[in-house]
Amino acid sequence: MNINLKINGKTHSDDVEPRLLLIHYLREVVGLTGPHVGCETSLCGACTVECDGKAVKSCTMFAVQADGANVTTIEGLAVDGKLHAMQEAFWNEHGAQCGFCTPGMIMASKQILDRNPHPTDEEIRMGLEGNVCRCTGYQHIVNAVRAAAKAGA
Amino acid sequence: MIPQTFEYTAPKTLEEALQIIAGGGKPLSGGMSLIPMMKLRLAAPDHLVDLGRLKDLHYIREEGGALHIGATTTHQDVASSALVRGKCPLLAQTAGGVGDPQVRNRGTIGGSVAHADPSADYPAAMQALEAKFVLKGAKSERTVAAADFFLDTFLTALEPGEIVREVIVPVEDGSTGTHYEKVVQKASGFAVVGIAVRISRKAGKIVWARVGVTGLANHAYRATAVEKGLAGTSGGATEVQNAAAVVADGIEANSDLHASAEYRKHLAVVHTIRALLAALARTA
């Protein structure tokens, strides 16, 4: 089945099997390996990308469902080599350790501030409910989101 | 985890969708339950009919003293709707606690209700709200009350070829306080036990109470014995404790790795008390 969609501002047109998951389409067909395959059961959030402005788990969506959509992956956040404020905040606050969850964490964190520019710590934690990190203990990630909010991301 | 092959159609109209579903097509809404089941190969539909793109199933409107919510309205849209938050706060609160933010962005009210997971959040609220569901097939349309809709684990009153087209919930009046209290299964966000409560209190007396319970039994149910125990009382702590004590009476409770049947029943009593007290605090 033919799908047409925008990924990180660029138009893509591909023939895909209906059963191809969006995460596999992004990684294996388009070549964007930023979004990670973690749990594959829509629990861990490592595969989180933005689809029409909303954070989604791309392991629990078929590529055909994204036909006509506007998709942003972690690769699409930096503009002309300049990191997005949320990426900058993760960098400064040491919000990444092994880095596996980080692309999903940053996409979910971006949505928190898109919806509420001044979240409380509890709102930040609730906003990250769908993302699992096995290294940091979350504190530095929460610090990063708070710092990005302060910086006006 | 790759699902089995299937044919995929994204119909332009509801009529077209219902025709394909009548021929054996499987409706796909947000896919937050169906896609994981397909990946695990617990489900292997031949033909998926994507309802997610049908704009005329995505709405929230007030009509005749009730809120009418289109089947493909997402949990996020229900939770953040000013109309739902103002007029049916129990539903908004319930929707805001489903899964996690990413799941709420995709998952839909109609899909969740039709799936009838025994641990899903919405069915508790639907029972407490005495919600009605508009069920539509290619040649039929009927309205079924929540009490007659949830039949068993993953089993509802939906006939082959029918979909949930709309959910109808009441607009609360000023006398009502509501609350949803759940013990969350941390990884999935599902309810180990979830208690949805509505209480109408006037001049210090409880006029009526509605209590919906999910996670405990094979399907969400209304705890009518608790409701009867509360009616006419002032809703003091002892009255609430006595009424809540019977929430799991006569129920064959679920047992799994998250909680034994006995523990679930205990949780149900404790959290019914908490839900009732929270709802009472919100009554006038």
Interface residues (C-beta under 8 A of the other chain):
Chain A: M1 E17 P18 R19 L21 E40 T41 S42 L43 G45 T48 K54 A55 V56 K57 T60 M61 F62 V64 Q65 D67 A108 Q111 G127 E129 G130 N131
Chain B: M1 I2 P3 Q4 T5 F6 E7 Y8 A10 G31 M32 I35 P36 M38 K39 L48 D50 G52 Q76 G99 D100 P101 Q102 V103 N105 R106 A187 S188 G189
